[in-house]
Amino acid sequence: MTFIDWTIIAVFLIGLTLIGFLFSKSNRNLEDYFLGGRSMPTWLVAFAATGTSISAGTFVGSPELGFNTNLTYLMLCVGAILGGTLVALLVLPKLYNANTITIYGYLGDRFGDSAKNSSSVMFLVGQLFTSGSRLFIAAIAVSVILYGSIRFEFLMYSIIILGVVSTVYTMAGGIKGLIYIDTIQILLVIGTGVVALLFIYFSMTPHMSLGDIFATLASGEVKNAAGEWVAGNKLQIVDASWRMDVPYNLMGALVGCTIFKFAQFSTDHEFVQRQLTCKSVKKAGVSLVYSQILSLPIVLIFLSIGLLFYVSYSTSADPAAIMQYKNDARDIFPQYICRSIPTGVRGIMVIGLLAAALSSFNSAINAMASSFVADIYMPLRKRMGHAITSDSDQMSSSKKMVVLMGTVLTGFAIVTAVMQEKSGLNLVDFATGVMSFSYAGMLGVFLCALFTGRGNTRSVVAALVVGLLVVLLLQPYVLGPLSEWLVGRRVNIAWPWWCPIGGVVSFAVCCLGKKKNEK
């Protein structure tokens, strides 16, 4: 990294902070700060929602996934489009028209305040895992850039740096500032991916034609679930096998991932919050679907980077080059940026990485703060006889909670670094699968609230707990030994099925409760 590169990065970070403080002047109350006054343009929300979906898991994890496997992960993007469409048609109208600061306010109207608080707490716990993992993945790249290594202590320092920067400008600008910042950041991510893809391709073309590249990929190798490298077509997109232990086959994409994304876009306030800022429920639905359509080519770009890395290293004269990354390809893209991209362009690519990292992390901070303030903190203050009524006091409390959530998330990202190492999952699977711990229970609760007349506070709490426990039982390190003890062989269920299975069980538990009026 040269002085020019560091200057580009500094200008980017200062610019983000200035944009945040610029929008701070337009925030007069909680609805402005957390919902943008429900006045944001559809196209802007679509880009911002794409930025929330395309995190550092895509920027760093997809090249790892492309290097290790093939293109079957793209089918999960198709499942995301289907899940987003179902949410736009069936769920968003009810959540939007509930006219609450957070979507858990809807559950409060339906089941009572205790159910609202329990769901909000589950969301907060889930976000600690989800966004903590995203920040950890981003820190892998930052650690390579700053220290040239991904040793644990360097990862910890990088996590703290990213957490502090993101918290500062999120606290300043509220959701309006974040939507504009996320739009800028996703455009940077797209541009960075395209530039990297071209650099890698043109570095290979002097001695390899496009036909040679495709031939190498078609007769390449893939890493299976056991961590072994076997012969496989790295250009394969559709896997038609009917197996629940394979994460990226057609059945998992069109059923498992569709249900998983339905849960994400309807129960996770980090994602729904973007849509609630739109001027109408129709525009909210359009922005959600468009954001997932836009995500597909972006994922393809970063998967293709990993495929080209495989070709480049497998045809290299140095056999040790590919063996290094066959053992651990988590930092393959960040290492390339540092070693092979020229000065100036390298700085731009680093800000693309930072954009991917910060766009998802700042969304989580804002969503967690809005849920904590609107669903827990302010009602608690009211019950204690110290209600916060003035707009200025509400704004002050909200900003303090943003700082608190940013601090907690930063600390928890260090925990997820240890969890990923022990899980044995690649970065993409780990970051995505960990979301199911909170989604499963909330999916069952929301389905019960939206489409039945059943359920009460007790059944909501029971459903949330049962959903989490079911997902825990489906973890490989739990289900494997348990199934071997019960049936004599190890059973594995891939992560796209964790949320659907847990959601079905939690839905049944929630429906066991009889409806009663509880305010």
C-alpha positions in Angstrom: 0.0 0.0 0.0 1.4 3.4 -1.0 0.7 7.0 0.0 -1.7 7.4 -2.9 -3.7 4.3 -1.9 -4.0 5.5 1.7 -5.0 9.0 0.5 -7.9 7.5 -1.6 -9.0 5.4 1.4 -8.9 8.4 3.7 -10.9 10.6 1.3 -13.6 7.8 1.1 -13.9 7.4 4.8 -14.0 11.2 5.5 -16.6 11.5 2.7 -18.9 8.9 4.3 -18.7 10.7 7.7 -19.5 14.1 6.1 -22.5 12.6 4.3 -23.8 11.2 7.6 -23.5 14.6 9.4 -25.0 16.4 6.4 -28.2 14.3 6.7 -28.3 14.7 10.5 -29.9 18.1 10.0 -33.0 16.6 8.3 -33.8 14.3 11.2 -36.5 15.9 13.4 -38.1 12.8 15.1 -37.9 9.0 15.3 -39.8 8.5 12.1 -37.3 10.6 10.2 -34.3 9.0 12.0 -35.4 5.4 11.5 -37.8 5.4 8.6 -36.7 8.5 6.6 -40.2 10.0 6.9 -41.4 7.3 4.5 -40.3 9.5 1.6 -37.4 7.7 -0.1 -37.4 7.0 -3.9 -37.9 3.5 -5.1 -34.7 3.2 -7.1 -32.6 4.5 -4.3 -34.1 2.0 -1.8 -33.5 -0.8 -4.3 -29.8 0.0 -4.5 -29.5 0.5 -0.8 -31.3 -2.9 -0.2 -28.8 -4.5 -2.6 -26.0 -3.0 -0.5 -27.5 -4.6 2.6 -27.7 -8.0 0.8 -24.2 -7.8 -0.8 -22.0 -7.7 2.2 -18.3 -8.6 2.8 -19.5 -12.2 2.6 -20.0 -11.6 -1.1 -16.8 -9.6 -1.7 -14.5 -11.9 0.2 -16.5 -15.1 0.5 -17.7 -15.5 -3.1 -14.2 -15.6 -4.6 -13.4 -18.3 -2.0 -16.5 -20.1 -3.0 -15.8 -19.9 -6.7 -12.2 -21.1 -6.2 -13.4 -24.1 -4.1 -16.6 -25.1 -5.9 -18.6 -24.0 -9.0 -21.5 -21.7 -10.0 -24.4 -23.7 -8.4 -24.6 -21.0 -5.7 -26.3 -18.8 -8.3 -29.4 -20.9 -7.9 -29.8 -19.5 -4.4 -30.0 -16.0 -5.9 -33.0 -17.3 -7.9 -34.5 -18.5 -4.6 -33.9 -15.0 -3.2 -35.9 -13.4 -6.0 -38.8 -15.9 -5.5 -38.7 -15.3 -1.7 -38.6 -11.5 -2.2 -41.6 -11.7 -4.6 -43.7 -13.7 -2.1 -42.9 -11.2 0.6 -43.8 -8.2 -1.6 -47.2 -9.8 -2.4 -48.2 -11.4 0.9 -46.3 -9.7 3.8 -45.2 -6.2 3.0 -48.7 -4.7 2.7 -49.6 -5.8 6.2 -46.3 -4.7 7.8 -46.3 -1.4 5.9 -49.9 -0.5 6.8 -49.3 -1.4 10.5 -47.6 2.1 10.6 -45.1 1.1 13.3 -41.5 2.1 13.7 -40.4 -1.5 13.6 -42.1 -4.6 12.2 -42.2 -6.1 15.7 -44.7 -3.4 16.6 -47.1 -5.3 14.4 -46.6 -8.4 16.6 -47.4 -6.1 19.6 -50.7 -5.2 18.1 -51.5 -8.8 17.3 -50.2 -10.7 20.4 -49.4 -8.0 23.0 -46.4 -6.2 24.3 -44.6 -9.2 25.7 -44.7 -10.9 22.3 -43.3 -7.8 20.7 -40.5 -7.5 23.2 -39.6 -11.2 22.9 -39.4 -11.0 19.1 -37.4 -7.8 19.3 -34.9 -9.5 21.7 -34.7 -12.5 19.3 -33.9 -10.1 16.5 -31.2 -8.4 18.5 -29.6 -11.8 19.4 -29.8 -13.0 15.8 -28.1 -9.8 14.6 -25.3 -10.3 17.0 -24.5 -13.5 15.2 -25.3 -12.4 11.7 -23.7 -8.9 11.5 -20.9 -10.0 13.8 -20.0 -12.7 11.1 -20.1 -10.1 8.3 -17.8 -7.7 10.2 -15.4 -10.6 10.9 -15.3 -11.5 7.2 -14.6 -7.9 6.2 -11.9 -7.8 8.8 -10.1 -10.7 7.0 -9.5 -8.4 4.0 -8.6 -5.4 6.1 -6.2 -7.5 8.1 -4.4 -8.6 4.9 -4.2 -5.0 3.7 -3.0 -3.5 7.0 -0.9 -6.4 8.4 -0.3 -8.8 5.5 -1.7 -11.7 7.6 -5.0 -13.0 9.1 -3.6 -14.0 12.5 -6.3 -13.7 15.2 -4.8 -10.6 16.9 -4.7 -8.7 13.5 -8.3 -9.7 12.8 -9.3 -8.3 16.2 -7.6 -4.9 15.5 -9.3 -4.8 12.0 -12.7 -5.6 13.5 -12.4 -2.7 15.9 -11.3 -0.2 13.2 -14.3 -1.1 10.9 -16.7 -1.0 13.8 -15.7 2.4 15.0 -15.8 4.0 11.5 -19.2 2.5 10.7 -20.8 3.4 14.1 -19.7 7.1 13.8 -21.4 7.9 10.4 -24.4 5.6 11.2 -25.0 7.6 14.4 -24.9 10.9 12.6 -27.1 10.4 9.5 -29.9 8.1 10.4 -31.6 5.9 7.8 -31.7 8.7 5.2 -28.0 9.1 5.2 -27.5 5.4 5.2 -29.6 4.8 2.1 -27.6 7.4 0.1 -24.3 6.0 1.5 -25.4 2.4 0.7 -26.2 3.4 -2.8 -22.8 4.9 -3.4 -21.2 1.9 -1.7 -22.9 -0.8 -3.8 -21.9 1.1 -7.0 -18.3 1.0 -5.8 -18.6 -2.7 -5.1 -19.9 -3.4 -8.6 -17.2 -1.3 -10.2 -14.5 -2.9 -8.1 -15.6 -6.4 -9.0 -15.6 -5.7 -12.7 -12.2 -4.1 -12.6 -10.7 -7.0 -10.6 -12.3 -9.5 -13.1 -10.7 -7.7 -16.0 -7.3 -7.5 -14.4 -7.2 -11.2 -13.6 -8.5 -12.1 -17.1 -6.0 -9.9 -19.0 -3.1 -11.2 -16.9 -3.9 -14.7 -18.2 -4.7 -14.0 -21.8 -1.0 -13.7 -23.1 -0.7 -17.5 -22.6 -4.3 -18.7 -22.4 -7.2 -18.1 -24.7 -10.8 -17.9 -23.5 -11.4 -21.4 -24.8 -8.5 -22.7 -22.7 -9.9 -21.0 -19.6 -13.3 -22.7 -20.1 -11.7 -26.0 -20.8 -9.7 -25.8 -17.6 -12.8 -25.0 -15.6 -14.9 -27.7 -17.2 -12.3 -30.4 -16.3 -11.4 -28.9 -12.9 -11.8 -29.8 -9.3 -14.2 -28.9 -6.5 -14.1 -29.2 -2.8 -16.8 -31.5 -1.4 -18.7 -31.4 1.9 -16.0 -33.5 3.5 -13.3 -30.9 2.5 -11.8 -33.2 -0.1 -10.9 -32.0 -3.6 -12.5 -34.2 -6.3 -13.0 -33.9 -10.1 -15.8 -31.7 -11.1 -17.1 -29.2 -13.6 -16.6 -25.7 -12.2 -19.0 -24.2 -14.8 -21.9 -26.2 -13.5 -24.9 -23.9 -12.5 -27.7 -26.4 -11.9 -27.5 -29.4 -9.6 -30.7 -31.4 -10.0 -29.9 -33.9 -7.2 -32.6 -34.5 -4.6 -30.4 -34.4 -1.5 -30.8 -32.3 1.6 -27.2 -32.5 2.5 -26.1 -30.5 -0.6 -26.6 -26.7 -0.1 -26.7 -25.5 -3.7 -28.9 -28.0 -5.6 -32.1 -27.1 -7.4 -34.4 -28.4 -4.6 -32.5 -26.4 -2.0 -32.6 -23.3 -4.0 -36.2 -23.3 -5.1 -37.6 -24.6 -1.8 -35.2 -24.2 1.0 -33.6 -20.9 0.0 -37.0 -19.4 -1.1 -38.4 -20.1 2.4 -35.1 -18.8 4.0 -35.3 -15.6 2.1 -39.0 -15.3 2.8 -38.1 -15.4 6.5 -35.3 -12.9 6.0 -37.3 -10.3 4.1 -40.3 -10.5 6.4 -38.9 -11.0 9.9 -35.5 -9.3 9.8 -35.9 -5.6 10.5 -32.5 -4.9 9.0 -34.0 -5.7 5.6 -37.7 -4.7 6.1 -36.6 -1.3 7.4 -35.3 -0.3 3.9 -38.7 -1.1 2.4 -40.6 0.8 5.1 -38.9 4.0 4.0 -40.7 4.0 0.6 -43.5 6.3 -0.3 -46.1 3.5 -0.8 -46.4 -0.3 -0.2 -46.3 -0.9 -3.9 -43.0 0.9 -4.3 -41.7 -1.0 -1.3 -42.4 -4.3 -2.9 -40.9 -3.2 -6.2 -37.7 -2.1 -4.5 -37.4 -5.4 -2.7 -37.7 -7.5 -5.8 -35.4 -5.3 -7.9 -32.7 -5.4 -5.2 -32.6 -9.2 -5.4 -32.6 -9.2 -9.2 -29.6 -6.8 -9.1 -27.8 -9.0 -6.6 -27.6 -12.0 -9.0 -25.1 -10.5 -11.5 -23.1 -9.0 -8.7 -22.7 -12.5 -7.1 -21.8 -13.9 -10.5 -19.0 -11.3 -10.9 -17.4 -12.3 -7.6 -17.8 -16.0 -8.1 -16.1 -15.6 -11.5 -13.2 -13.9 -9.8 -12.7 -17.1 -7.8 -13.0 -19.3 -10.9 -10.3 -17.3 -12.7 -8.1 -17.6 -9.6 -8.5 -21.4 -9.8 -7.4 -21.4 -13.5 -4.5 -19.0 -12.8 -3.1 -21.0 -9.9 -3.8 -24.5 -11.3 -1.8 -23.6 -14.5 1.0 -21.9 -12.6 4.5 -23.3 -12.8 4.7 -23.2 -9.1 2.6 -26.1 -7.6 2.8 -24.7 -4.1 0.8 -21.6 -5.3 -2.5 -23.5 -5.6 -1.9 -25.8 -2.6 -1.7 -22.8 -0.3 -5.2 -21.8 -1.2 -6.6 -25.3 -1.5 -6.0 -25.5 2.2 -7.5 -22.1 3.0 -8.8 -19.7 0.4 -10.4 -17.2 2.7 -7.9 -14.4 1.9 -7.3 -15.2 -1.8 -8.9 -12.1 -3.1 -7.5 -9.6 -0.5 -4.0 -11.0 -1.1 -4.4 -10.5 -4.8 -5.4 -6.9 -4.3 -2.4 -6.2 -2.2 0.2 -8.0 -4.4 -1.0 -7.7 -8.0 -3.1 -4.5 -8.4 -1.1 -1.3 -9.3 -1.0 1.8 -7.1 -4.1 4.0 -7.3 -6.3 1.2 -8.6 -5.4 -0.8 -5.5 -6.7 2.1 -3.3 -10.0 2.2 -5.3 -10.4 -1.6 -4.9 -9.8 -1.3 -1.1 -12.6 1.2 -0.8 -14.8 -1.2 -2.8 -14.0 -3.8 -0.1 -14.8 -1.3 2.7 -18.0 -0.3 1.0 -19.1 -4.0 1.0 -18.2 -4.3 4.6 -19.7 -1.1 5.9 -22.9 -1.2 3.9 -24.2 -4.3 5.7 -22.8 -3.5 9.1 -24.3 0.0 9.3 -27.7 -1.3 8.3 -27.5 -3.8 11.2 -26.5 -1.0 13.7 -29.4 1.2 12.6 -32.0 -1.6 12.6 -30.9 -2.9 16.0 -31.0 0.6 17.5 -34.5 1.3 16.1 -35.8 -2.0 17.4 -34.3 -1.5 20.9 -35.5 2.1 21.2 -39.0 1.7 19.8 -39.9 -1.8 21.1 -37.9 -2.0 24.4 -36.3 1.2 25.8 -39.0 3.8 25.3 -41.9 1.5 26.5 -39.8 0.6 29.5 -39.1 4.2 30.4 -42.8 4.9 30.1 -43.7 2.1 32.5 -41.2 3.4 34.9 -42.8 6.8 34.9 -39.9 8.5 33.0 -41.4 8.6 29.5 -39.4 10.3 26.7 -41.8 12.6 24.9 -39.9 15.4 23.2 -38.4 14.9 19.7 -35.0 16.1 20.8 -34.8 13.7 23.8 -35.9 10.8 21.5 -33.3 11.7 19.0 -30.6 11.9 21.7 -31.6 8.5 23.1 -31.6 7.0 19.6 -28.1 8.2 18.8 -26.8 6.8 22.1 -28.4 3.5 21.3 -26.7 3.5 17.9 -23.4 3.9 19.6 -24.2 1.1 22.1 -25.3 -1.3 19.3 -22.2 -0.5 17.3 -20.0 -1.3 20.3 -21.8 -4.5 21.1 -21.7 -5.7 17.5 -18.0 -4.9 17.2 -17.3 -7.0 20.3 -19.4 -9.9 19.1 -17.7 -10.0 15.7 -14.6 -11.2 17.6 -16.7 -14.1 18.9 -17.9 -15.1 15.4 -14.2 -15.3 14.3 -13.7 -18.2 16.7 -17.1 -19.7 15.7 -16.3 -19.8 12.0 -12.9 -21.4 12.6 -14.6 -24.2 14.6 -17.6 -24.7 12.3 -15.5 -25.9 9.3 -17.9 -24.0 6.9 -16.7 -21.6 4.2 -17.3 -17.9 4.7 -20.5 -17.7 2.7 -22.2 -20.7 4.3 -21.2 -19.6 7.8 -22.4 -16.0 7.3 -25.7 -17.1 5.8 -26.4 -20.2 7.9 -25.9 -18.4 11.2 -29.0 -16.2 10.4 -31.3 -19.3 10.8 -30.9 -19.3 14.6 -33.2 -16.3 14.9 -35.1 -16.6 11.6 -36.7 -20.0 12.2 -38.6 -19.0 15.3 -39.6 -15.6 14.0 -40.8 -17.1 10.7 -43.2 -19.3 12.6 -44.4 -16.4 14.7 -45.0 -14.1 11.8 -46.8 -16.7 9.7 -49.1 -17.4 12.7 -49.7 -13.6 13.1 -50.3 -12.9 9.5 -52.3 -15.8 8.2 -54.1 -17.4 11.2 -56.3 -16.3 14.1 -54.2 -18.4 16.6 -51.4 -17.6 19.0 -50.8 -15.7 22.2 -47.9 -14.4 24.2 -46.9 -17.7 25.7 -47.0 -19.6 22.4 -45.0 -16.8 20.7 -42.2 -17.1 23.3 -42.3 -20.9 23.1 -42.1 -20.8 19.3 -39.1 -18.5 19.3 -37.3 -20.7 21.8 -38.2 -23.9 19.9 -37.2 -22.5 16.6 -33.7 -21.7 17.9 -33.3 -25.1 19.5 -34.3 -26.9 16.3 -31.7 -25.0 14.3 -29.1 -25.8 17.0 -30.0 -29.6 16.7 -29.5 -29.4 12.9 -25.9 -28.1 13.2 -23.4 -30.6 11.8 -21.5 -30.9 15.1 -24.8 -31.8 16.9 -26.8 -33.7 14.3 -23.9 -35.8 13.1 -23.0 -37.5 16.4 -26.7 -37.6 17.4 -27.8 -39.4 14.2 -24.8 -41.8 14.4 -25.9 -42.7 17.9 -29.6 -43.1 16.9 -29.5 -44.7 13.5 -25.9 -45.9 13.1 -24.8 -43.4 10.5 -24.1 -39.7 10.3 -26.8 -37.5 8.8 -26.1 -34.0 7.5 -28.7 -31.4 6.6 -27.4 -28.4 4.6 -28.0 -24.9 5.9 -30.8 -23.8 3.4 -33.1 -26.3 5.2 -32.4 -25.2 8.8 -34.8 -22.2 8.6 -37.7 -24.1 6.8 -37.5 -27.0 9.2 -37.3 -24.8 12.3 -40.0 -22.5 10.9 -42.5 -25.3 10.4 -42.0 -26.5 14.0 -42.2 -23.1 15.5 -45.3 -22.3 13.4 -47.0 -25.3 14.9 -46.0 -24.4 18.4 -47.2 -20.8 18.0 -50.6 -22.0 16.6 -51.1 -24.1 19.8 -51.9 -20.9 21.7 -55.5 -19.6 21.7 -55.9 -16.0 20.6 -56.6 -13.5 23.4 -56.6 -9.8 23.6 -53.5 -8.6 25.4 -52.3 -5.0 25.3 
